[in-house]
Structure formats: structure tokens, C-alpha cells
């Protein structure tokens, strides 16, 4: 049985841990509110721009099919054979203590790598956890082309431009067949959704998504010039949204994890206090019994 001193030492240690987790929860909550407002402000623009670019993609494909000239397609729209290298953009956190946030991303990236087993993979990674994981990974033909760490929780559009440039280099210089993004999307404070989608080439509307009639656009000065200026901006806007979504999701996950840790520490501290009081009571009762027994022996 542990001594009273050992129990008091444990209580003090648990209380210190509880104070740390409470402080981390408050910091994450304050940062999360600011990050949440940022993603809610950036999301409508990114969604609308994605819709516009996918409209242009459908228009490009329709024009190419009508004239049977595949060279009309912009490189960002043109499908490539799957025999070439595959591209991956993995967005994780720089730190832990955020529940299953990083482990879910790593599991999804392993599944994706297994699906591309036998092909060369060129990866760009954001976040220290993802970088360390890919450095340790064995058994895959993996080239880590870009590393971006230490940007959370203060993501700016400059960071999106750096990551977007790395993705463009994967697509244009490494000639990957497609670039897939894996990240956590912020849905609410309690819910973060794992997302895996194709960033390049830009997919057109398919099936039920495809509109019955295509929008009629006028191009100024001309279609090629506009596409060349618009599409890199679109790519960086999507990367910026991904970084903001991941940042808000990470802070929400950390806030929930630290809240759960604080509650567990409180319960453990209360349990230790109860055990301490019971042991003290048992010691006092034993001493009283010894005194009474001694007194009776002397009286006899």
C-alpha cells in the first residue's frame, strides 16, 4: 500500500497536469475562434471560385470534344495516364496533443500509398508530424519534394503561395498524373471530417453534378491568357482554404482533447483524495484502537 507521502505526491502531480491541460484548452479555444472566423470568411470565395473553374473545365472539354482537338485543353484540365508518378499533398499538424487528428491523416495517407504501390510518389507535406512520418516510412518509392513546417496556427496567404508553388512544381516539373490532397476539414467545434480529393487536374462536373446547360462566358483579352492568369490563382486559393480548414480543425481537436484530459485529471485527483482520506482514517482508527487497548491493559 502506498504511503500518505506518495499519495500526496501523486495528487500534486495530477493537479499540475490538470492546470496545464486547462491552460492549453483555453489557449486553443481562443485561437480556434479567430481561426474559425477566418475560414468562414475565406470559404465562400474558394467555393465560388471552384464552381467557376469547374464550369470553365466543362466548357473546355465540351469545346475540345466538339472540335476533336484535345490540345485545346489547358494542362490543368487535361487528364494524364496513370502510369506516371502520383502526387500527394499531406496536411498535418506541427504538434500533438490533439486527439486522433494526426493519426487519422497518417492512416489515410498509408491507405493511399498502398493503393499506389509500385508507382513513384512525389509528395509535398505541410506540418511537422506528416514530415516526420514520411521520413520514417519505408517500403515505398517516395520522394519528399517539399516540406513546410512551423506555419500553424498563424497561416497566411504567403504560406499558401509557397505550398501552391510546390504543388505546381509537382504537376509541371515532376509530371505527376494527378495531385491528391489529404487533410482535415473543419465542420464544427466537435466534428472534424477527413477529406481526400483531387486537386490537379481539375475535375469537371460529373453525373448528377453536371449542369444541363453550360454557362456562356466572354473572355477578355482571350481565353488562353485568362486561363493562364486565373488557374494558378485558383490553385493557391484552394490551398489557402485547405490550410485554414486544417488549422481550425486542429485547434478544435486540441481543445476537445485537452477538455477530456482535464476532466480525467479531475476525476483521478478526486479518486486519489478519497483514497488519501480513507487511509488517514484507517491510520487514526488504528492508533485510537492501540491507545484504548493500552489503557485497558494498564487498568487491568
C-alpha positions as CSV (number, residue, x, y, z in Angstrom):
1,X,0.0,0.0,0.0
2,X,1.3,3.5,-0.9
3,X,2.2,5.8,1.9
4,X,0.5,9.1,2.6
5,X,3.5,10.9,1.2
6,X,3.4,9.0,-2.1
7,X,-0.4,9.7,-2.5
8,X,0.1,13.4,-1.7
9,X,2.9,13.5,-4.3
10,X,0.6,11.9,-6.9
11,X,-2.2,14.3,-6.1
12,X,0.2,17.3,-6.6
13,X,1.4,15.9,-9.9
14,X,-2.1,15.3,-11.2
15,X,-3.2,18.8,-10.1
16,X,-0.2,20.3,-12.0
17,X,-1.2,18.3,-15.1
18,X,-4.8,19.4,-14.8
19,X,-3.7,23.1,-14.6
20,X,-1.6,22.6,-17.8
21,X,-4.4,20.9,-19.8
22,X,-6.9,23.6,-18.7
23,X,-4.5,26.3,-19.9
24,X,-3.9,24.6,-23.2
25,X,-7.7,24.2,-23.7
26,X,-8.2,28.0,-23.1
27,X,-5.4,28.9,-25.5
28,X,-6.7,26.5,-28.2
29,X,-10.3,27.9,-27.7
30,X,-9.1,31.5,-28.1
31,X,-7.1,30.7,-31.2
32,X,-9.8,28.5,-32.6
33,X,-12.4,31.2,-32.5
34,X,-10.2,33.5,-34.5
35,X,-9.3,30.7,-37.0
36,X,-13.0,29.8,-37.3
37,X,-13.9,33.3,-38.3
38,X,-11.0,33.2,-40.9
39,X,-12.2,30.0,-42.5
40,X,-15.8,31.1,-42.6
41,X,-14.7,34.3,-44.4
42,X,-12.5,32.5,-46.9
43,X,-14.7,29.5,-47.6
44,X,-17.4,31.3,-49.8
45,X,-14.8,32.8,-52.1
46,X,-13.0,29.4,-52.5
47,X,-16.2,27.5,-53.2
48,X,-17.4,30.1,-55.7
49,X,-14.1,30.1,-57.5
50,X,-14.1,26.3,-57.6
51,X,-17.5,26.4,-59.2
52,X,-16.4,28.9,-61.8
53,X,-13.2,26.9,-62.6
54,X,-15.2,23.7,-62.9
55,X,-17.6,25.5,-65.3
56,X,-14.7,26.5,-67.4
57,X,-13.4,22.9,-67.3
58,X,-16.7,21.6,-68.6
59,X,-16.6,24.3,-71.2
60,X,-13.1,23.4,-72.3
61,X,-13.9,19.7,-72.5
62,X,-17.1,20.4,-74.5
63,X,-15.2,22.7,-76.9
64,X,-12.4,20.1,-77.3
65,X,-14.9,17.3,-78.0
66,X,-16.8,19.4,-80.5
67,X,-13.7,20.2,-82.5
68,X,-11.9,16.9,-81.7
69,X,-8.8,18.9,-80.7
70,X,-7.5,17.7,-77.3
71,X,-4.7,20.3,-77.5
72,X,-7.3,23.0,-76.7
73,X,-7.4,21.7,-73.1
74,X,-5.3,23.7,-70.6
75,X,-2.7,21.4,-68.8
76,X,-4.7,21.9,-65.5
77,X,-7.7,20.3,-67.2
78,X,-6.0,17.6,-69.3
79,X,-6.2,14.0,-68.0
80,X,-2.9,12.2,-67.8
81,X,-2.2,8.4,-67.9
82,X,-2.0,6.7,-64.5
83,X,1.3,5.0,-65.4
84,X,3.3,8.1,-64.4
85,X,4.3,9.3,-60.9
86,X,1.5,10.1,-58.4
87,X,1.4,13.4,-56.4
88,X,0.4,13.8,-52.8
89,X,-0.2,16.9,-50.6
90,X,-0.5,15.8,-47.0
91,X,-1.5,18.5,-44.4
92,X,-1.0,17.6,-40.8
93,X,-0.3,19.4,-37.5
94,X,3.1,20.6,-36.2
95,X,2.3,19.3,-32.7
96,X,0.5,16.5,-31.0
97,X,-2.0,16.5,-28.1
98,X,-4.9,16.9,-30.4
99,X,-6.6,13.5,-30.2
100,X,-6.8,11.4,-33.3
101,X,-6.2,14.4,-35.6
102,X,-2.8,13.3,-36.9
103,X,-3.3,9.5,-36.6
104,X,-6.3,9.6,-38.9
105,X,-4.4,11.6,-41.5
106,X,-1.5,9.2,-41.3
107,X,-3.8,6.1,-41.7
108,X,-5.5,7.7,-44.7
109,X,-2.1,8.5,-46.3
110,X,-0.9,4.9,-45.8
111,X,-4.1,3.6,-47.5
112,X,-3.5,6.0,-50.4
113,X,0.2,4.9,-50.7
114,X,-0.8,1.3,-50.7
115,X,-3.3,2.0,-53.4
116,X,-0.4,3.4,-55.5
117,X,2.1,0.7,-54.6
118,X,4.6,0.1,-57.4
119,X,4.4,3.7,-58.7
120,X,6.7,6.5,-57.8
121,X,5.1,9.0,-55.4
122,X,6.2,12.7,-55.2
123,X,4.9,14.3,-52.0
124,X,4.6,17.8,-50.6
125,X,3.9,17.8,-46.9
126,X,2.7,20.6,-44.5
127,X,3.2,20.0,-40.8
128,X,6.0,18.5,-38.7
129,X,4.0,15.3,-37.9
130,X,3.5,14.4,-41.5
131,X,7.1,15.3,-42.4
132,X,8.5,13.0,-39.7
133,X,6.1,10.2,-40.7
134,X,7.1,10.3,-44.3
135,X,10.8,10.5,-43.4
136,X,10.4,7.3,-41.3
137,X,8.3,5.5,-43.9
138,X,9.9,2.5,-45.7
139,X,8.8,0.2,-48.4
140,X,7.5,2.8,-50.9
141,X,9.1,4.6,-53.8
142,X,8.6,8.0,-52.2
143,X,10.2,11.3,-53.0
144,X,9.6,14.1,-50.5
145,X,9.8,17.1,-52.8
146,X,8.6,19.9,-50.4
147,X,8.4,20.4,-46.6
148,X,6.6,23.2,-44.9
149,X,6.6,23.2,-41.1
150,X,6.0,25.7,-38.3
151,X,3.2,27.7,-40.0
152,X,0.4,26.8,-37.6
153,X,-1.5,28.4,-36.0
154,X,-0.7,31.6,-37.9
155,X,-1.4,30.7,-41.5
156,X,-1.2,33.5,-44.1
157,X,-1.7,33.6,-47.8
158,X,2.0,33.8,-48.2
159,X,2.2,30.2,-46.8
160,X,-0.4,29.2,-49.4
161,X,1.6,30.7,-52.2
162,X,4.7,28.7,-51.0
163,X,2.7,25.4,-50.8
164,X,0.9,26.2,-54.1
165,X,4.2,26.7,-55.9
166,X,5.4,23.4,-54.6
167,X,2.2,21.7,-55.9
168,X,2.7,23.4,-59.3
169,X,6.2,22.1,-59.5
170,X,5.0,18.5,-58.8
171,X,2.5,18.8,-61.6
172,X,4.6,20.6,-64.1
173,X,8.2,19.5,-63.5
174,X,7.7,16.1,-61.9
175,X,4.9,15.3,-64.4
176,X,2.7,13.6,-61.9
177,X,-0.5,12.1,-63.2
178,X,-2.6,13.8,-60.5
179,X,-2.2,15.6,-57.2
180,X,-4.3,14.3,-54.3
181,X,-4.8,16.3,-51.1
182,X,-5.4,14.7,-47.7
183,X,-6.4,17.0,-44.8
184,X,-8.9,17.5,-42.0
185,X,-11.9,19.8,-42.8
186,X,-13.4,21.9,-40.0
187,X,-17.1,21.1,-39.7
188,X,-17.8,22.3,-36.1
189,X,-16.1,22.5,-32.8
190,X,-17.0,18.9,-32.1
191,X,-16.6,17.5,-35.6
192,X,-13.6,17.4,-38.0
193,X,-14.0,15.5,-41.3
194,X,-11.1,13.7,-43.1
195,X,-11.1,14.8,-46.7
196,X,-9.2,13.3,-49.7
197,X,-9.8,15.0,-53.0
198,X,-8.1,15.5,-56.4
199,X,-6.6,19.0,-56.8
200,X,-5.0,18.6,-60.2
201,X,-6.0,18.0,-62.9
202,X,-9.2,20.0,-62.1
203,X,-12.1,17.6,-62.4
204,X,-15.2,18.7,-64.4
205,X,-18.7,18.3,-63.2
206,X,-19.7,14.6,-63.5
207,X,-23.0,12.7,-63.3
208,X,-25.7,14.5,-61.3
209,X,-23.4,17.4,-60.7
210,X,-23.1,18.2,-64.4
211,X,-25.4,21.2,-65.3
212,X,-27.9,20.7,-68.2
213,X,-26.6,23.8,-69.9
214,X,-23.2,25.3,-69.8
215,X,-22.7,29.0,-68.9
216,X,-21.8,31.3,-71.7
217,X,-18.6,33.2,-70.8
218,X,-17.0,36.1,-72.6
219,X,-13.2,36.1,-72.4
220,X,-11.1,39.3,-72.3
221,X,-8.4,39.6,-73.7
222,X,-8.6,36.0,-74.8
223,X,-9.3,32.6,-73.3
224,X,-5.7,31.3,-73.1
225,X,-4.4,34.5,-71.4
226,X,-7.3,34.4,-68.9
227,X,-6.8,30.8,-68.1
228,X,-3.1,31.2,-67.6
229,X,-3.7,34.0,-65.1
230,X,-6.8,32.6,-63.3
231,X,-5.9,28.9,-62.7
232,X,-2.7,29.4,-60.6
233,X,-4.7,31.9,-58.5
234,X,-7.4,29.3,-58.2
235,X,-4.9,26.7,-57.1
236,X,-3.4,28.9,-54.4
237,X,-6.9,29.9,-53.2
238,X,-7.8,26.2,-52.8
239,X,-4.5,25.6,-50.9
240,X,-5.2,28.6,-48.7
241,X,-8.7,27.2,-47.8
242,X,-7.2,23.8,-47.1
243,X,-4.6,25.3,-44.7
244,X,-7.2,27.3,-42.9
245,X,-9.6,24.3,-42.6
246,X,-6.8,22.2,-41.2
247,X,-5.7,24.9,-38.8
248,X,-9.2,25.4,-37.4
249,X,-9.8,21.6,-37.2
250,X,-6.5,21.1,-35.4
251,X,-7.3,23.8,-32.8
252,X,-10.8,22.3,-32.3
253,X,-9.4,18.8,-31.9
254,X,-6.8,20.1,-29.4
255,X,-9.4,22.0,-27.4
256,X,-11.6,18.8,-27.1
257,X,-8.6,16.6,-26.3
258,X,-7.5,19.0,-23.5
259,X,-11.0,19.3,-22.2
260,X,-11.2,15.5,-21.9
261,X,-7.8,15.4,-20.3
262,X,-8.7,18.0,-17.7
263,X,-11.9,16.0,-16.8
264,X,-9.9,12.8,-16.5
265,X,-7.3,14.5,-14.3
266,X,-10.0,16.0,-12.1
267,X,-11.6,12.5,-11.6
268,X,-8.2,11.0,-10.9
269,X,-7.4,13.7,-8.4
270,X,-10.8,13.2,-6.6
271,X,-10.2,9.5,-6.5
272,X,-6.7,10.0,-5.0
273,X,-8.1,12.4,-2.4
274,X,-10.7,9.8,-1.4
275,X,-8.1,7.2,-1.1
276,X,-5.9,9.5,0.9
277,X,-8.8,10.3,3.3
278,X,-9.7,6.7,3.8
279,X,-6.1,5.7,4.5
280,X,-5.7,8.6,7.0
281,X,-9.0,7.5,8.7
282,X,-7.7,3.9,8.9
283,X,-4.4,5.1,10.5
284,X,-6.2,7.3,13.0
285,X,-8.7,4.5,13.9
286,X,-5.8,2.0,14.3
287,X,-4.0,4.5,16.6
288,X,-7.1,5.0,18.7
289,X,-7.6,1.3,19.0
290,X,-4.0,0.9,20.1
291,X,-4.4,3.6,22.7
292,X,-7.6,2.1,24.1
293,X,-6.0,-1.3,24.2
294,X,-3.0,0.1,26.1
295,X,-5.2,1.9,28.6
296,X,-7.2,-1.2,29.2
297,X,-4.1,-3.2,29.7
298,X,-2.8,-0.7,32.3
299,X,-6.1,-0.6,34.1
300,X,-6.1,-4.4,34.4
